[in-house]
Amino acid sequence: MRTNGKKAEMVAFVKDHIEYLKKAHLIATGTTGTYILQTGLQVELKLSGPKGGDAQIAALAAEGKISGIIFFRDPLGKHPHEPDIQMLMRICDLYNVPLATNPATGSLIIEGLLDEKE
């Protein structure tokens, strides 16, 4: 899970879906993961996004080690690591990994993955 200027929205989303997320192996970039840890969930932390965390998560997606990515991005914000964000999105498209960039799609991904495991 990753945010970009959307950390409060991501934490609210996590709290809304906490029962399912307790069953998932969560991986997040540094700062976002630290916020998610405060909800009581276990999270595998990667580097912060600008320091390579987005690339680490993209690599896991390319290796087939991630079932879906929830990455709330601010479509109106500028980000110094925008090339990494675009690369993450491209990898998801290339390897057919579900990618949510907003809460509505994130909920659908979680529901879909939950149905798949039942």
N, C-alpha and C positions, 0 to 999 in steps of 0.2 A: 504494500500500500504506500502511496506517495501523494504528497500535496505540493502545491506551489502557490503560496499566498492564500491557501484555503484550509489552513490547519484547523481552525475552529469548526469548519463545516465537516472536515474529515473525522474529528473526534466525536461530533454529534452523530455522524453516520455510524461510526463504530459502536457507540452506545446503543443506537437503535437496532443494531444487528448482533449484539454481543453474544447471544445464545448460540448462534451458528458459528461465529468467529472463534468461540472457545474451542470448537472442534477442529479448527483449521490450523495449518502451519503458516504463520504470518511472517512475511519478510518485508522490511521497510527500510527506507533510507534513514540516515541518522536522526535528524531533528524530528521528522514525522514519527519515527518509531519510538522516540523518547516520549512524545505526547501519548501515543497509543499505550505504552507501558503503564502510564498513569491510570488507565482504565482497569488495570489488573490483568490484562491479557499478556501472554508470552509473545515476544516478537524477536525474530532474528534480525539484528541490526547490521546494515551495510554502511558504507561511507555516506556522508551527506551528498545530496544531488550534485551541487557544484564541484565536489571533489571526486566524482566518479561513481557515486551510488546508483545513478540512473543507468550507467553503463554496466554495472555489476548485475542489476536486475534484468537488463536486456539480455545479458549473456545467459542468465539462468533460463529466460524464456526461450532463447535460441536452442538451448540444450534440452528443452522439453521438461524442465524441472518446476515449471509454474503453470497452474491450471487457469489462472486469470489474474489480471492486473486492474487495480482500482487506483487511478491517478487523477485526482481532482486538480485540473489546471485552470488557471485564471486566463481566460481568452483575451482579456483586455490588458494584462500585465506584460512587462518585458522581463525576460529572464536571462542572466548572463550565461547560463548553460542551455540555452534554447537548442543548440545543435544536438545535445545529448537527449533532450526531450523528444525532438523529431526522430532521432535514431531509435529510441525506445518505441515510439509509435510505429515506425517502419518495421522493426523486428516483430512486433505483434501482428502486423498485417502479413508479413512474409511467412511466419510460422503459425498463423491461424490461432493466435492466443487472444481470448476475449479481453478487451480493454475498455474500461469505463472511465470517462473523463468528467462525469457528473453523477450526483446521487441517484437519479432515476435509473440510469444504466447500471450503476453499481448494485442497486437492489435486484435488478433482473439477473445479473451475473451470479449473485449470491443465491437467489432462488433457483437458478438453473443448475448450479453446482450442487446445491442441497438435494434437488430432485434426482440428479444423476447418481448420488451416493446412496439413496434410499432404495 
